[in-house]
Amino acid sequence: MDFISPEQVKVAKWPEINGKRVSWETCQTFSVPGLLRDDIHGKVPHNCFELLIESVSKGGNLLLNVGPTARGVFDIRAQDR
């Protein structure tokens, strides 16, 4: 395995396999705690920036899972972020 994808986790350090750093990305949902249709909050900007900075500083990518509405557009909370 040369790539890992911890989901819903902010890693503490650059992931390694057999002592070697590996490519990785974390998949995070926009809503808290998961992708919930009726969540009225979503992650606040501070959380989004923190996840991005923590991921990139440890060699990873951040995949922020934002689902569209039933009409196929992002709701105002996702657009604001």
Sequence and secondary structure as in RCSB ss.txt:
>XXXX:A:sequence
MDFISPEQVKVAKWPEINGKRVSWETCQTFSVPGLLRDDIHGKVPHNCFELLIESVSKGGNLLLNVGPTARGVFD
IRAQDR
>XXXX:A:secstr
  EE  BS   SS  EETTEE EEEEEEESSSSS  TT SS   HHHHHHHHHHHHHTT EEEEE    TTSS  
HHHHH 
